[in-house]
């Protein structure tokens, strides 16, 4: 950047794709797996893994990989601007948004 220029605004767009399902969806998925386990008498070819499948995802949280992506995003922002990002209050946002 030329010496006579300065950064006055920077924006980061982060797509939140690496987070657990919402609480309501996570509950529905766990119930679906339980129904399959309770009602299935046989599993078709290639689907025997479902017999031992445990639904373990959380709800409304960033995954470990998603957390690392947000950290990397902040580092790139700081390296490019040498300023800490200013954030807006997100008190009504889902936990994963606040965490990011």
N, C-alpha and C positions, 0 to 999 in steps of 0.2 A: 504494500500500500504506500503510495507517495506520502512524504512527510507532511505535505500541506492538507492532507485528507484525514478525517477522523470518522470512526464508526459512531453513529448516533442512534442506530436501531438495528437490532438483530432479532430474528424470530426462528424458533425451532418448531417443526411440525413432527410430532412423534405419533406413530400409529400403534395403538395398544392391541396387538394381536397375541401377545404371549402372556395372557392372564388366565386364571381359572374361570370357569363359567360363573354366571351370577348365582346367587344363593338359591333362587327358585329353580333355575335350570339344574344346578348341581343336585338338589333334592330329587328332582324328577329323574335324572340319570341314575342315581343310586337306587331309586324305587324300581326303575325299569330292569336294572341288573338283578335286583332281588326277585322280581317277578319271573324273569327268565330262569334263574336258578331254581325257583320253586316249581315251575310248570314244565320245564323242558324234560322230555324223557329220552331224547337223543339229540345229538348235535351233528349236523351235516358235515360232509367232507370239508376240511379246512377250517371248521369252526369249533373244534374240540377245546381250543384255548379258553373259550367262554366259560366252560365248566369250572375252571379255577380262577377266573378273573375277579379281582376285587376292585371296586370303584374307590379310588383314594384321592381324587382331586379335591382341593379345597373350594372355596367360594369367594368371589370378589377380591382376589389377591393377584398380584403379579407373580408369575412363575420365577424361579431362580434365574432362568435365562432372560426373562423379561426385565428383571431387576438389573442384570448386568448390561443389557442393552441401554437402559436409561442412564446408568452410570457412564457408559461409553459416550452417550450422546452429550451429557453434561461436560465431560472432559473435552470433547471436540469443540463444544461451544466455547469453553474457557480458553482452550488453546488458540482458537480463532479470534477471540475478542480480548482476552486477558482481563475479563470482568466476570464476576459471579452473576448468574442470571437472576433477574428480578421476577418473582412469581406473584400471581394473583391469588388471593385467598380462595380456597376450594372447600370450605367447610361443609358444603352440602353435596359434594361430589362423592362417588363411590370410593371405598378405601383404596382400591388399586390406583385410581387417579391421584389421590392425595399422596400415596406412597411414591408415585413416580415424580 
